[in-house]
Each structure stands twice: as C-alpha cells, then as structure tokens.
Amino acid sequence: MKPKRLQKRIEAIAVRAQPAVLGVAVEDLGTRQLWAFNGDRSFPLGGAARIPILASVMAETEAGRLPQNEILPVRDVDLSPPPSVVADAWPARQTWSVAELESLAREGDTTALDLLTKRVGGPGGINGWLQVKRIDNVSVDRYRRQIATDARGLASFRAAWKGETAWRAAVNAVPADQRASAGRERASDPRDTATPVGMIRLLEAFINRELVQKPDPAKLLGRDPGYLAAALPKDARIIQSAGAAPPDLGVSPTSHAIAFVELKDGRRIAFVIFLAASTADAATRERIVADVGRAVLEEF
C-alpha cells in the first residue's frame, strides 16, 4: 500500500463529500497492514449495526445456545419501523424461526434484528460479548425501534406505524424544528456508534476465528449490490454490507459499505467506509463510496 498517495486521494474525496464526514479503514488481511482516515472517529452505525448483532447470534448458535429451528414469538411491542417483512406480516403471522429471522436480518429487517438482539440478551448482552472478545469502539446500545423514533422526535414505536406509508405519516406529523433538533442530537450521540478501526477489528477477528470457529463472511455481511462493487477490478470478488439511512429534512444520517474483497491474485482486503450527515443524493453518495474503494485498490 502507498499510504501517502492514498491519504491525498482520500482527502480530496472527503472535501467533495462535505458537509458529510467520511471515515475509512482498510486492512490487508494477509500482511495485517492497516490504513485509516478518521479511523478513530465515532460514526452512527445505522444499518451496519446488523454486523455485530449477527456476529453475536452466530456465536450463540455455534455454542449450541441458539438453535436455528427455535421459534420466536412476535408481539406488537416487538415491531420496528420499515424495512421489515416481519412487521408487515404481523398480526397474520406471529412466529418466526431463528433461521428465518437471521436471513431477514442480513437484508436489514429491523424487527428481525430486534428480535434476535432480544434473544441474545438485548443490547447489553451484545456489548458484553464484544467486550469479552476485545472488540473495542463498536457499540450496540438500543433496539432499532428506539433509535429510529429517537432520531425523529417520536414517542415509542407503535404497531399502527408499521409499514412504509404509516411510518412516513407518523414522521411527517412531527414538526420540522423538532425533527431537526432530534437529528442533531442523534448526530452527537455516542450510543450505537463505531469507529472505522473498531469495525475493521471486528471483521479481522471474525475471519481469523476469534468470534466463531466456522466464519462465513456471507452470513455476516450478506451480498448487497452497488457501492464498493462498482470499484472492483476484473475478476475480484466481494461480500458486502452496504446501505444508507433514509434521508430526513434533506440529510441522510449515515451511509456505510463494509466488505471483504478478494483480488485475482488471492489478496484479501477488509473495507470499512462510513459517510455521516450527507446532504447529497443517493447516486452521489454511492459514487463517493465507490471512489474511495477505487483509490484504495489502485494504491495496493
């Protein structure tokens, strides 16, 4: 890796991204060479919270404490904001297996993530497990339904708000100044955050069998399209978690791309990219993330 050249290139991309804040951490998993930009700065986890949650769930399953065929009930108080297949199916369907919930959680289903979080001991249980595994600066402190309502100045989530239309109506009913204030508080909230370096450490620990004995990156990250995939050279392969929080009042609170990339020559690279408080449209945000990936790969 050519760190000085890479620093200049990422700095230029960060300027383009303003007023959003860019955070990057990249590790060559073979040599353990690590490079970071704003690597020790905390960013809202947003949809990337599924990664520590799923890692904890996979560890519990492997230890025999969470069977894949275990059935979990869904009550009205368990429902979370969109996107959620589980919430949309309620009350017609009120039970799901762990295997089903885990599959949906990889796609970002908020209710599935909250149900699995509850089953492994709640946010406190996940944070305790991360501490035992010496994963610092990655923190899961609330359920998804709490984060979503807090960030928009809403009371506790209720079943009447399930589904995209009802949820958007509930959000729009909150006065704009109140929503803006809640958004600013969320941006400075230390809860439910991660540093790029902290998240890289989680990926490294996972792939090196420190968290589970049979690591499957696809089960941890899923296979989201777009974002870093657009930056790949020929014959490279990627397993990626990528997404963005829906914009509110013109601001997208967080975007992320977290991935394992295998190059044609066999080198494996772990990527963590966060983009916080962006006022750009979705296509522009995705180009910024792809340009970061392209710069990193070209400097290897």
C-alpha positions in Angstrom: 0.0 0.0 0.0 1.2 3.5 -0.8 -0.1 5.4 2.3 1.0 9.0 1.4 -0.6 8.9 -2.1 -3.7 7.2 -0.7 -4.0 9.9 2.0 -4.1 12.7 -0.6 -6.6 10.9 -2.7 -9.0 10.2 0.2 -8.6 13.8 1.5 -9.7 15.1 -1.9 -12.8 12.8 -1.8 -13.6 13.9 1.7 -13.6 17.5 0.6 -16.1 16.6 -2.2 -18.3 14.8 0.3 -18.6 17.9 2.6 -20.6 18.7 4.7 -20.7 15.0 5.2 -17.9 13.4 7.3 -16.0 10.5 5.7 -14.4 7.6 7.7 -12.3 4.8 6.2 -10.4 1.8 7.5 -8.8 -0.7 5.2 -6.7 -3.8 6.1 -4.7 -6.3 4.0 -5.7 -9.4 5.8 -2.6 -11.2 4.7 0.0 -8.7 5.8 -2.1 -7.1 8.5 -1.2 -3.7 7.1 -3.9 -1.2 8.2 -4.7 2.3 6.8 -7.4 4.6 8.1 -8.8 8.1 7.6 -10.8 9.4 10.6 -10.3 5.9 11.8 -10.7 6.7 15.5 -13.8 8.9 15.0 -17.2 7.5 16.0 -19.8 7.2 13.4 -23.5 6.2 13.8 -23.8 2.5 13.0 -27.1 2.9 11.1 -27.7 -0.3 9.1 -24.2 -1.6 9.9 -25.5 -2.5 13.4 -26.6 -5.8 11.8 -22.9 -6.9 11.7 -22.1 -7.0 15.5 -25.7 -8.3 16.1 -25.3 -11.2 13.6 -21.8 -12.0 14.8 -23.2 -12.4 18.3 -26.1 -14.5 17.0 -23.8 -16.8 15.0 -21.6 -17.3 18.1 -24.6 -18.3 20.2 -25.8 -20.7 17.6 -22.3 -22.3 17.2 -22.1 -22.6 21.0 -25.4 -24.6 21.0 -27.4 -21.9 22.9 -29.5 -20.7 20.0 -30.8 -23.5 17.7 -31.7 -22.4 14.2 -35.1 -24.1 14.5 -36.1 -22.3 17.7 -39.4 -20.4 17.3 -39.6 -16.8 18.5 -43.0 -15.1 19.1 -43.7 -11.6 17.7 -45.8 -9.2 19.8 -47.0 -5.7 19.0 -44.3 -4.2 21.2 -41.6 -6.1 19.2 -42.4 -4.4 15.9 -39.9 -1.9 14.4 -40.0 0.7 11.6 -39.5 -0.2 7.9 -37.9 -2.0 6.3 -39.4 -5.1 8.0 -41.1 -8.1 6.4 -41.7 -9.4 9.9 -43.7 -6.3 10.9 -45.5 -6.2 7.6 -46.7 -9.8 8.2 -48.0 -9.1 11.7 -50.6 -9.9 13.1 -51.4 -12.5 10.5 -48.1 -14.2 11.3 -46.8 -14.1 14.8 -44.0 -16.7 15.0 -40.7 -17.0 13.1 -37.7 -19.4 13.4 -34.3 -18.1 14.3 -33.0 -19.2 10.8 -35.7 -17.2 9.1 -35.0 -14.1 11.3 -31.3 -14.4 10.7 -31.8 -14.5 6.9 -34.1 -11.4 7.0 -31.7 -9.6 9.4 -28.9 -9.9 6.8 -31.3 -7.9 4.5 -31.7 -5.2 7.1 -35.1 -6.2 8.5 -35.4 -4.1 11.7 -37.9 -6.3 13.5 -35.8 -9.4 12.8 -32.7 -7.6 14.2 -34.6 -6.5 17.3 -36.0 -10.0 18.0 -32.5 -11.6 17.6 -31.0 -8.9 19.8 -33.6 -9.5 22.5 -33.0 -13.3 22.3 -29.2 -13.0 22.9 -29.6 -10.7 25.9 -30.5 -7.4 24.5 -28.1 -4.6 23.5 -26.3 -5.1 26.9 -25.7 -8.8 26.0 -24.2 -7.9 22.7 -22.0 -5.2 24.1 -20.9 -7.6 26.9 -20.0 -10.2 24.3 -18.0 -7.6 22.3 -16.0 -6.7 25.4 -15.2 -10.3 26.2 -14.0 -10.7 22.6 -11.9 -7.5 23.0 -13.7 -5.7 20.2 -13.5 -2.0 21.2 -15.2 1.0 19.8 -18.2 -0.9 18.4 -21.3 -0.3 20.5 -24.9 -1.6 20.2 -26.9 0.3 22.9 -30.6 0.3 21.8 -33.1 -1.6 19.7 -33.6 -0.4 16.2 -37.1 0.7 17.0 -35.7 3.0 19.7 -33.0 4.5 17.5 -35.5 5.3 14.7 -38.0 7.1 16.9 -35.4 8.9 19.0 -33.8 10.3 15.8 -37.1 11.8 14.6 -38.5 13.1 17.9 -41.2 10.4 18.1 -42.6 8.5 21.1 -42.1 4.8 21.4 -42.8 2.9 18.2 -46.4 1.5 18.0 -48.0 -1.1 15.8 -50.1 1.4 14.0 -46.9 2.8 12.4 -45.8 -0.4 10.8 -45.4 -0.2 7.0 -43.7 2.5 4.9 -46.9 4.6 4.4 -47.9 4.7 8.1 -44.4 5.3 9.3 -43.8 8.2 6.9 -47.1 9.7 8.0 -46.0 9.5 11.7 -42.7 11.0 10.9 -44.2 13.9 8.9 -46.6 14.7 11.8 -43.6 15.7 13.9 -42.9 19.5 13.5 -39.8 20.1 11.3 -37.9 22.0 14.0 -38.5 19.2 16.5 -37.3 16.6 13.9 -34.2 18.7 13.1 -33.4 19.0 16.8 -33.7 15.2 17.3 -31.5 14.7 14.2 -28.8 16.9 15.7 -28.9 15.1 19.0 -28.6 11.8 17.1 -25.5 13.0 15.2 -23.7 13.7 18.5 -25.0 10.7 20.4 -22.2 8.3 21.4 -24.6 5.4 21.6 -24.9 2.9 18.7 -21.7 4.0 17.1 -18.5 2.5 15.8 -15.1 3.8 14.7 -13.8 2.6 11.3 -10.8 0.9 13.0 -13.1 -0.7 15.6 -15.2 -2.2 12.8 -12.2 -3.4 11.0 -11.1 -5.1 14.1 -14.4 -6.9 14.3 -14.0 -8.1 10.7 -10.5 -9.3 11.3 -11.5 -11.2 14.5 -14.4 -12.8 12.6 -12.3 -14.0 9.7 -9.5 -15.2 12.0 -11.9 -17.4 14.0 -11.7 -15.4 17.2 -15.5 -14.9 17.2 -16.7 -18.1 15.6 -14.9 -21.3 14.6 -16.5 -21.5 11.2 -16.6 -18.0 9.8 -18.8 -17.4 6.8 -18.5 -13.8 5.6 -21.7 -14.1 3.5 -23.7 -14.9 6.6 -22.2 -12.0 8.4 -22.4 -9.3 5.7 -24.9 -10.6 3.1 -24.3 -9.7 -0.5 -25.6 -6.2 -1.0 -25.2 -4.8 -4.6 -23.7 -1.5 -5.5 -21.3 0.8 -3.6 -17.9 -0.9 -3.5 -18.9 -3.4 -6.1 -18.6 -0.6 -8.7 -14.9 -0.1 -7.8 -13.7 -3.7 -8.2 -11.1 -4.7 -10.8 -11.6 -7.5 -13.1 -12.1 -11.0 -11.5 -12.2 -9.6 -8.0 -14.9 -10.9 -5.6 -16.8 -9.1 -2.9 -19.1 -9.9 0.0 -20.6 -6.6 1.2 -23.0 -5.0 3.6 -24.0 -1.6 2.1 -26.8 0.9 2.6 -28.0 4.2 3.8 -30.5 5.5 6.3 -33.5 7.2 4.6 -32.9 11.0 4.3 -35.0 13.3 6.5 -35.2 17.0 6.0 -32.6 16.7 3.3 -30.0 14.9 5.4 -29.0 11.2 5.2 -27.7 10.4 8.7 -25.4 7.6 7.7 -24.3 5.5 4.8 -21.9 2.5 5.0 -20.1 0.0 2.9 -18.4 -2.8 4.8 -16.8 -5.6 2.8 -14.4 -8.4 2.3 -12.8 -8.2 -1.2 -10.6 -10.9 -2.7 -8.5 -9.9 -5.6 -7.5 -12.0 -8.6 -4.0 -12.7 -7.1 -5.6 -14.0 -3.9 -5.1 -11.0 -1.6 -7.9 -10.4 0.8 -8.8 -6.9 1.8 -11.3 -5.7 4.5 -13.1 -2.4 3.9 -15.0 -0.1 6.3 -16.4 3.1 4.9 -18.8 5.4 6.8 -20.4 8.6 5.5 -22.3 10.6 8.1 -24.7 13.6 7.7 -24.7 13.8 3.9 -26.9 16.2 2.0 -26.1 14.6 -1.3 -28.5 12.4 -3.3 -28.2 8.6 -3.2 -26.3 8.4 -6.5 -23.7 10.9 -5.3 -23.2 9.2 -2.0 -22.7 5.9 -3.8 -20.1 7.4 -6.1 -18.2 8.8 -3.2 -18.0 5.3 -1.6 -17.1 3.7 -4.9 -14.3 6.3 -5.4 -12.9 5.6 -2.0 -12.8 1.9 -2.9 -11.2 2.6 -6.3 -8.5 4.8 -4.7 -7.6 2.1 -2.2 -7.4 -0.7 -4.7 -5.3 1.3 -7.1 -2.8 2.1 -4.4 -2.2 -1.5 -3.5 
